[in-house]
């Protein structure tokens, strides 16, 4: 699944210098993982968004803005806790609250 945030956005989120590409080899896969985790969490594999999606276009898509904010948060969690087996996981309560209204309910 292609990442829904750019590498530049990812660098800003983890507080790297915008022109510092030295860690892109580690950061790039985490963008895709964060995207996959969020899309899987909201259960919307056919979302229709792409990295080049323009949320300012017509009509405005608040769902996309919320999803990319959640992806950025998950990315930071993955980056901060890489290699840390004791971490709670990348989908924190904060991320869950962000995505709550977008998540399709489970069927019993």
N, C-alpha and C positions, 0 to 999 in steps of 0.2 A: 504494500500500500504506500503510495507516495506521501511524503510529509505535507502537511497543510500549513506549515510555517517555514519561512525562508531560513537559510543558513545565517543570514545577517541578523534576523530576528532572534534566532537561537543564540548567537554570540552575545547579543545584548542581554538576553535573559539570564545567562550564566555569568554575566559581568566580564566578558572578554573584550578586548579592544576590537572595534569594528574591522580593522584591517589585519588582525592577528588570525591567520589561517593555519597556524601550526597545530592546533588541536582539532581541526575540522574532521580528521580521520576518525576521531573518537566521538565527536559531536554529531556528525551526520547520521550515523545509524540510530542514535538516541532520538533524533527528530522523528524518524520513521516509527520507532518503537512507541514513543509518546503518542503519536497520531493513532497508531493501531490500538493502543490501550483505551484511548478516549472513545474512538469510534465503536470499539467493541463494547465498552461500558454503556454507551447510549443505544446500542443495538440498531445502528443505522448504517449498514454496510453500503447501501445504495444512496448515499448522501448527495452526490453530484457536485461536491466542492473540489477545488484543486488549489494548489499553492498560488496560482495566478488569479484566483477568484477575487473579484473586486467588491468588497462589502459595501462600498459607497455607491455602487451602481444602482440601477432601478430594477426591481424594488430593493430596498434596504433589507438585509438579512441578518437580524439580530442573533439568530441561531448560530450562524457562522462566527460572529464576533465572540460569542460565549464559548463556543467549541475551541477556537484558537487560543483564547485566554486559558482555558483548561489544559490544552496541549502544552502551552508554555509553562504552566505550573507543574505539570507532570514531568516535563523535560528537566526543570530545575531539580525536582526530587530525584530523578534518575542520575543527574550529573553530580549532585551533592552526595548521594549515598552509593555511588558506584563502588562495588566490591565490599559493601558493608552488609553483611548478612543479617544484622540485627535491626535494620531499618524496618519501619512499619509497612513499607510498600509505596509505590508512586501514586496510587489513587487514594489520597488522603481524604479525611472528612471535609476539608475545605473544597476539594475538587468535586466530591460527591454533591455538596450543596450547590455548587455552580451548575452542575449538569442535571440536577434533580428533575426539573420541569421538561428537559429534553429527552429523558430516558423513557423508552417504550416499556410499559409494564410487562412483567413476566406473566405468562399464561400457565395456569395450574392444570 
